[in-house]
Amino acid sequence: MSETFLGFPLQAWGILCLVVSVAYSLKWPKPNPDRVSPRRSALVHIILRWFHSAVWLLLALACFMWASGPSAGANALAVAALIVYVIFLATLLADRARD
């Protein structure tokens, strides 16, 4: 695998992913206080609060691993990021549908 993506080093992509992960963990969209439906369950709250940041963290780790050479572990991290993102999106859409 090339050590760049779209002309930028994979380490730069990894740092960008880390920045997005930290930013999203600090500033995240909170539920609407005027929502009609009851409170979220603990699992839904955890998924909506942390999974988006986890996706970016997994992508950052995958970028750093890919930068050091081809790795099945990096591929596994990227697939894990995809799975976590699908769970996040499905939960988000289900939560929004409740409103």
N, C-alpha and C positions, 0 to 999 in steps of 0.2 A: 504494500500500500504506500502511496505517496505520503510524504511528510507534510503536505500542504492540502488545504481544501479551499477552493475558489481563490487560490493565490496567496492565502494567508497560512502561516504555520499553525499546525495543530495545537501547539502550546497556547497560541493567542486565542484560538477558539475555546480551549479549555478554560482560560482565564475569563473570557467573556461569559461562558456558561456559569462559572462560579459567581461572577458579579450578579448575573440574573437570579441565580439561586438565593444569594444573600438578600438581594433587593426584594424578591418576592416573599422571603420569610419575614422580613421586617415590615413591609407594606403590602398587606393582602386585602382583598375585598371582603369586607365583613358583611354578614347578612343584613338585609334591610330590617330596621327596627320596627317598621310598620307592617311586617308580613302577617298575613292572616292565618296561615297554617301554624301548627304547633312547632315548638323548638325542634332543632335537629337532634338526631340520636348522636351518641358519643362517636360511633364509628364514622358516620357521615361527616361530623365536624372534623375529625382527625384527617379524613381523606381530603376534604376541601381545604383544610388549613395547611397540610404538609406535603401532599403528594406532588403538587406542581413544583415545589422547591426540590423535592427528591428527584424528579425527572431531570432537572437541570444539573443537579449534583452528579447523577449517574452519567449524563452526557459529558460532563467535565472530566470525570474519571476515565471514561472511554477515550476521550481525545488525548489525555495524557498517556494512556497506555498505547494507543495507536502511534503516537509520536515516537515512542521508544522502539517501535517495530511491530510487525504483524503479530496479532495476539488473539487467540480464541477467547481469552478473558475479556478483552475489549469488545468483541462482538457480543458476548453474553451480556455485558453491561448495557450495550446499546439496545438489545432486545428487551432487557429488563426495563429500561427507560420507556420503551414503547408500551409495554404491558402496564406499567404504572400510569402512563399518560392516558391510556384507554380507560382504565379504572377511574381516573380522575374525571375525564370527560363524561363518562356514563353517569357517575354520581352527580356531577354538576348539572347535567341535563335533567336528571330525575328530580333533583332538588328544585330547580327552576320550574319544573312542570307542576310541583306541589303548590306554587304560589298562584 
